[in-house]
Amino acid sequence: MDLQDIVDLEQYPISDEAFRAAAKAAFDASGVFVMEGFVRPDAVEAMRAEGEAGRDRVYTKPETHTVYLSKPDPEFAPDHPRNRLVTSSKGCLTDDQIGADSPLRALYDDPAFREFLCHVLGERQLFEYADPLSSINLHFHETGQELGWHFDNSSFSITLMVQAPEKGGQFEYVTDIRDADAGDMGFETVASVLDGDAQVDVLDAAAGTLVFFRGRNSMHRVAPNEGARTRMLAVLAYNSKPGVALSETARMTFYGRTG
């Protein structure tokens, strides 16, 4: 598929300077930018069918982790927000399991799409991961599966909803809780979110929706899937420098293998 077969370029003219400027301004203002219907229905269906065809290769392993995606800190009590554990459970197809002719790969590699991302994200250039697993991931959330509350280690994420769940599975987030670079971890607000006392923003994305999100300082999760339909989400991962690979430890944790 060519880009015009994948993306609704009439609704989202990603090479137009005025549109790019408006998208960047919206993203800079809130840390979230949502483009519903970005990918055309036929292309979404092709992505969904690829996911269904690869179900027998999906790696699934529930994990417990801290909100900060790091080992517990013995300087804090086990029930302190720094050390409280949440659960993530999902399946995943990795980059090397995405077909060479997949519309996901065509979108990921397209120069105009990548230029658009650079403009909105404020990056000079974007590169794929150096390891064979991490650039394109297709995540599967079955009934009861979720992604626990956390902060991202990376400064941005690009996701595409391939198949929305029937019920539940919504993306929930609270912006600007911490300032990681300044060392402010936002413990009080983290505790409020984990206890269910904080006001959270909710995004229910339909199939074909592309989302930009800054998650380094904004806490977020995917709520449990409450329906029978699998939630399928593509993560398009890029780096601002070439030659960057996810660590072998992280690959074993997320994918069950290193290559």
Secondary structure, 3 states (H helix, E strand, C coil): CCHHHHECCCCCCCCCHHHHHHHHHHHHHHCEEEECCCECHHHHHHHHHHHHHCHHHCEECCEEEECCCCCCCCCCCCCCCCCCEEEECCEEECHHHCCCCCHHHHHHHCHHHHHHHHHHHCCCCCECCCCCCCCEEEEEECCCCCEEEECCCCCCEEEEEEECCCCECCEEEECCCCEHHHCECCHHHHHHHHCCCCCCEEECCCCCCEEEECCCCCEEEECCECCCCCEEEEEECCECCCCCCCCHHHHHHHHCCCC
